[in-house]
Amino acid sequence: VIKMSTINFPIMYINNPEQGKPIFKGQMYFGQPDLDPEIVGNQKQVYYVQEDGSLVAASQPILLSAGGNPTYNGDAVTLSITGEYSKSITLHELIHLVIVGV
């Protein structure tokens, strides 16, 4: 049995701590703990949780809406991942907001 961990509940909201506003169309990467998740070899599989509880494999980066929520087919979604992970959030290609081990 593989233990699944919800990344955040019910829908993740990502804001820019320097501005207090949502990260407009940012990108999120998830990977092995203490490693750079933007490197493909370090990435972990992330899943979108559907309303019926089923999981859909997500490709990275996970895109954020204008409101700072992860999206799938234009809708805000809950994400799930197995075990511990690191997370990187970018405002755009050259500005990295945070890398966190969870």
ABEGO torsion letter per residue (X at the ends): XBBBBBABOABBBBBBAAAGBBBBGBBBBBBBBGBBAABAAABBBBBBBBAAGBBBBBBOBBBBBAAGBBBBGGBBBBBBBBEBBBBBBBABAABBABBBBX
